[in-house]
């Protein structure tokens, strides 16, 4: 079973001192599950399929001149995709062994934004040690048994987007926040590895077709978002 393989992998890495042991979360109750899953798929909490707990980034005062340390702006991930031009500079040296440096394949989750964007995620596609990330984001590293694109698309699905919105809170209503506990507890519908890859292909093929269609017709932003959610819903609940 996939979850057992991930648990063994993480236990080995803990023993080797490469990651820290995570505190287990409560088992998933039936009334927590957003919908029924087909056979071979199971519900799991996000914490069980990532190597370490989600970690907030670091925000320092930006400067208006180039330095050796580039950090991401919130806009680098707000679209759901990584945009490498949304950056700023800080005049600080960050040690090369710091967790703040991003690695290709890291998933960034916005822990604070407007209610429509809080919890939005993107896969980092830059180079190693090219950027650090700000305090308004969290970073997670999926297990090697998880298709990163699958997890990313799951995080963008309707049920998880609604989960983040409903659990966001804070003194600033214009910028509600989600914390590490909320993110760790996120319910993820987990299929076998082969099905993860198939779902990614299906979603990407449909969205590619839509992109081509959009060039021929004028489609509103609202219709675009509705289609994306419909595609994700069909892929994860079929």
C-alpha positions as semicolon CSV with decimal commas, in nm:
position;residue;x (nm);y (nm);z (nm)
1;X;0,000;0,000;0,000
2;X;0,129;0,344;-0,095
3;X;0,085;0,501;0,249
4;X;0,281;0,217;0,408
5;X;0,568;0,270;0,164
6;X;0,572;0,642;0,244
7;X;0,567;0,572;0,619
8;X;0,864;0,332;0,586
9;X;1,054;0,583;0,372
10;X;1,002;0,859;0,629
11;X;1,096;0,631;0,920
12;X;1,423;0,548;0,744
13;X;1,501;0,915;0,682
14;X;1,428;0,996;1,047
15;X;1,664;0,717;1,158
16;X;1,933;0,852;0,923
17;X;1,888;1,199;1,071
18;X;1,779;1,352;0,740
19;X;1,434;1,462;0,855
20;X;1,264;1,518;1,190
21;X;0,998;1,287;1,327
22;X;0,648;1,428;1,286
23;X;0,376;1,423;1,548
24;X;0,091;1,201;1,423
25;X;-0,249;1,363;1,373
26;X;-0,587;1,205;1,460
27;X;-0,728;0,942;1,227
28;X;-0,971;1,068;0,965
29;X;-1,335;1,032;1,072
30;X;-1,608;0,942;0,826
31;X;-1,786;1,274;0,870
32;X;-1,467;1,460;0,776
33;X;-1,447;1,312;0,428
34;X;-1,574;1,558;0,164
35;X;-1,693;1,282;-0,071
36;X;-1,665;0,908;-0,137
37;X;-1,363;0,783;-0,329
38;X;-1,346;0,510;-0,593
39;X;-1,173;0,183;-0,507
40;X;-0,794;0,192;-0,469
41;X;-0,807;0,553;-0,349
42;X;-0,786;0,654;0,016
43;X;-0,810;0,972;0,218
44;X;-0,494;1,083;0,392
45;X;-0,378;1,394;0,571
46;X;-0,119;1,606;0,395
47;X;0,127;1,562;0,683
48;X;0,146;1,189;0,606
49;X;0,273;1,236;0,251
50;X;0,527;1,517;0,300
51;X;0,874;1,481;0,447
52;X;0,855;1,750;0,714
53;X;0,600;1,985;0,867
54;X;0,507;2,292;0,659
55;X;0,748;2,577;0,729
56;X;0,689;2,949;0,703
57;X;0,939;3,156;0,510
58;X;1,120;3,471;0,613
59;X;1,041;3,832;0,528
60;X;1,309;4,099;0,555
61;X;1,300;4,462;0,450
62;X;1,353;4,476;0,073
63;X;1,608;4,702;-0,091
64;X;1,592;4,880;-0,425
65;X;1,923;4,750;-0,561
66;X;2,039;4,404;-0,670
67;X;2,196;4,178;-0,405
68;X;2,296;3,813;-0,376
69;X;1,968;3,723;-0,208
70;X;1,643;3,720;-0,403
71;X;1,313;3,647;-0,234
72;X;0,973;3,582;-0,389
73;X;0,685;3,825;-0,386
74;X;0,339;3,692;-0,310
75;X;0,254;3,738;-0,677
76;X;0,508;3,469;-0,769
77;X;0,252;3,200;-0,681
78;X;-0,090;3,371;-0,672
79;X;-0,179;3,244;-1,020
80;X;-0,127;2,882;-0,915
81;X;0,190;2,872;-1,124
82;X;0,543;2,986;-1,044
83;X;0,640;3,323;-1,196
84;X;1,013;3,390;-1,161
85;X;0,987;3,763;-1,237
86;X;0,789;3,833;-0,916
87;X;1,089;3,889;-0,689
88;X;1,260;4,145;-0,470
89;X;1,605;4,173;-0,312
90;X;1,706;4,170;0,052
91;X;2,044;4,285;0,179
92;X;2,115;3,980;0,395
93;X;2,329;3,671;0,354
94;X;2,133;3,349;0,401
95;X;2,346;3,041;0,483
96;X;2,352;2,787;0,200
97;X;2,225;2,515;0,435
98;X;1,919;2,720;0,537
99;X;1,577;2,565;0,477
100;X;1,474;2,899;0,324
101;X;1,648;2,823;-0,005
102;X;1,405;2,669;-0,251
103;X;1,466;2,350;-0,445
104;X;1,297;2,247;-0,772
105;X;0,976;2,061;-0,694
106;X;0,907;2,233;-0,361
107;X;0,541;2,327;-0,326
108;X;0,466;2,674;-0,190
109;X;0,133;2,746;-0,019
110;X;0,021;3,100;0,052
111;X;-0,066;3,118;0,419
112;X;-0,207;3,469;0,390
113;X;-0,384;3,655;0,113
114;X;-0,735;3,772;0,029
115;X;-1,003;3,512;0,100
116;X;-1,012;3,409;-0,267
117;X;-0,641;3,332;-0,275
118;X;-0,546;3,221;0,076
119;X;-0,401;2,869;0,052
120;X;-0,328;2,892;-0,321
121;X;-0,025;2,684;-0,416
122;X;0,238;2,656;-0,689
123;X;0,529;2,426;-0,766
124;X;0,867;2,599;-0,753
125;X;1,036;2,559;-1,092
126;X;1,348;2,770;-1,043
127;X;1,705;2,661;-0,972
128;X;1,847;2,539;-0,643
129;X;1,957;2,822;-0,412
130;X;1,821;3,085;-0,649
131;X;1,542;3,218;-0,427
132;X;1,424;3,216;-0,068
133;X;1,055;3,251;0,015
134;X;0,865;3,499;0,233
135;X;0,681;3,460;0,561
136;X;0,346;3,480;0,382
137;X;0,417;3,139;0,227
138;X;0,475;2,789;0,358
139;X;0,691;2,527;0,194
140;X;0,623;2,154;0,174
141;X;0,829;1,871;0,025
142;X;0,622;1,577;-0,104
143;X;0,742;1,220;-0,059
144;X;0,915;1,060;-0,354
145;X;0,611;0,830;-0,387
146;X;0,389;1,128;-0,463
147;X;0,362;1,288;-0,807
148;X;0,423;1,654;-0,731
149;X;0,191;1,774;-1,006
150;X;-0,084;1,550;-0,872
151;X;-0,053;1,692;-0,521
152;X;-0,046;2,045;-0,658
153;X;-0,364;1,989;-0,859
154;X;-0,529;1,830;-0,556
155;X;-0,445;2,140;-0,352
156;X;-0,615;2,353;-0,617
157;X;-0,932;2,140;-0,620
158;X;-1,266;2,277;-0,502
159;X;-1,289;2,084;-0,174
160;X;-0,942;2,186;-0,058
161;X;-0,979;2,547;-0,171
162;X;-1,304;2,564;0,031
163;X;-1,132;2,398;0,328
164;X;-0,862;2,666;0,334
165;X;-1,113;2,948;0,294
166;X;-1,338;2,818;0,573
167;X;-1,045;2,779;0,815
168;X;-0,877;3,111;0,737
169;X;-0,889;3,366;1,016
170;X;-0,703;3,664;1,160
171;X;-0,730;4,021;1,278
172;X;-0,691;4,156;0,925
173;X;-1,005;4,054;0,738
174;X;-0,852;4,168;0,411
175;X;-0,562;3,920;0,456
176;X;-0,690;3,613;0,646
177;X;-0,438;3,345;0,739
178;X;-0,412;2,969;0,763
179;X;-0,159;2,810;0,997
180;X;0,067;2,507;0,975
181;X;-0,179;2,290;1,166
182;X;-0,457;2,361;0,917
183;X;-0,230;2,283;0,623
184;X;-0,095;1,965;0,784
185;X;-0,449;1,839;0,847
186;X;-0,563;1,891;0,488
187;X;-0,741;1,584;0,350
188;X;-0,587;1,457;0,026
189;X;-0,754;1,195;-0,197
190;X;-0,467;0,957;-0,267
191;X;-0,471;0,709;-0,558
192;X;-0,195;0,463;-0,653
193;X;0,109;0,613;-0,826
194;X;-0,006;0,503;-1,173
195;X;-0,342;0,673;-1,125
196;X;-0,177;0,991;-0,997
197;X;0,012;1,016;-1,325
198;X;-0,301;0,937;-1,527
199;X;-0,501;1,209;-1,349
200;X;-0,227;1,465;-1,415
201;X;-0,223;1,374;-1,785
202;X;-0,603;1,395;-1,807
203;X;-0,625;1,734;-1,638
204;X;-0,339;1,878;-1,842
205;X;-0,482;1,748;-2,171
206;X;-0,823;1,901;-2,102
207;X;-0,674;2,234;-1,995
208;X;-0,447;2,238;-2,301
209;X;-0,751;2,187;-2,522
210;X;-0,930;2,468;-2,342
211;X;-0,631;2,700;-2,387
212;X;-0,646;2,636;-2,760
213;X;-1,021;2,694;-2,764
214;X;-0,985;3,016;-2,567
215;X;-0,770;3,162;-2,843
216;X;-1,066;3,130;-3,080
217;X;-1,338;3,268;-2,857
218;X;-1,369;3,540;-2,597
219;X;-1,410;3,368;-2,261
220;X;-1,459;3,547;-1,931
221;X;-1,232;3,494;-1,631
222;X;-1,529;3,350;-1,442
223;X;-1,594;3,087;-1,710
224;X;-1,225;2,998;-1,711
225;X;-1,220;2,939;-1,336
226;X;-1,543;2,738;-1,349
227;X;-1,398;2,508;-1,614
228;X;-1,077;2,452;-1,419
229;X;-1,278;2,357;-1,109
230;X;-1,506;2,129;-1,312
231;X;-1,206;1,948;-1,459
232;X;-1,042;1,905;-1,119
233;X;-1,369;1,784;-0,964
234;X;-1,417;1,521;-1,233
235;X;-1,058;1,402;-1,207
236;X;-1,056;1,358;-0,830
237;X;-1,409;1,229;-0,770
238;X;-1,467;0,996;-1,064
